[in-house]
Amino acid sequence: MHRRPAEVLGQVHVAARMRPVDALWALAYGGPLSLLPLTISNVHEGTLEPQQENLPLSSATASLAAPIFRIISTAIQHPRNNEELAHGRGPEVLSKILNHLLQTLSLLDVRKHDGVRDEELVAAVVSLCQSQTINHALKVQLFTTLLLDLKIWSLCSYGIQKKLLSSLADMVFTESMVMRDANAIQMLLDGCRRCYWTVPEIGSLNTVSLTGATRPVGEINALVDELLVVVELLIVAAPPSLASNDVRCLLGFMVDCPQPNQVKQ
């Protein structure tokens, strides 16, 4: 609640409602990162690493994640909060929390065998990364640790991953410099190797759930197509001086790729 004197009414106080996303920006030590403990139900006593124990409680805390990510995206538009986020290694912390949240949601949706479907959380993360306008280096780190690291999103449903890749394709036109500085082409191709090859390498990730369910090959190929569209747009948008580096990344991908359809693309 926000109170202000109303002179016309004789110095009485008028209360006006404000959304938390607009009110919770003037935070103290730690800045907006101080809200993140609200998204975790339990931590290990020794390492303080997030852990799942009580699934109903984990579900309740995970439901707060999207609103808190949106509050953070508004808060970091203020310089001091921005400094606190950068000082507290914010991108790394957010990446760890996001990975924990998606694993929690995957356990809660274990019977669906299709992955996490929380569209609101994905939209909040995209909004957080795009809202950074003060610190270019911090924005590059947010893109690197949250949006371009496909292994984080490997537990999401086919629809969520497809929507994320589609959003990245749109960002090529508005965030090309940030994506270039984040080494987006190499990160996406590495993510394809680790998450979307039907002939998995050592260290590859399951792209559906923690239970070992497998994703249909047709869905994997469709995600590869979406990913290569992003790569193609990034190459086209790059200046000629960077062409040799892009070609080197593509050649390395093609040499190692065990799937003819990906090489053909």
Secondary structure by P-SEA (a helix, b strand, c coil): cbbbbbcccccbbbbbbbccccccccccccccccccccccccccccccccccccaaaaaaaaaaaaaaaaaaaaaaccaaaaaaaaaaaaaaaaaaaaaaaaaaaaaaaccccccccaaaaaaaaaaaaaaccccaaaaaaaaaaccccccccccccaaaaaaaaaaaaaaccccaaaaaaaaaaaaaaaaaacccccccccccccccccccccccaaaaaaaaaaaaaaaaaaaaaccccaaaaaaaaaaaaaaaccccccccc
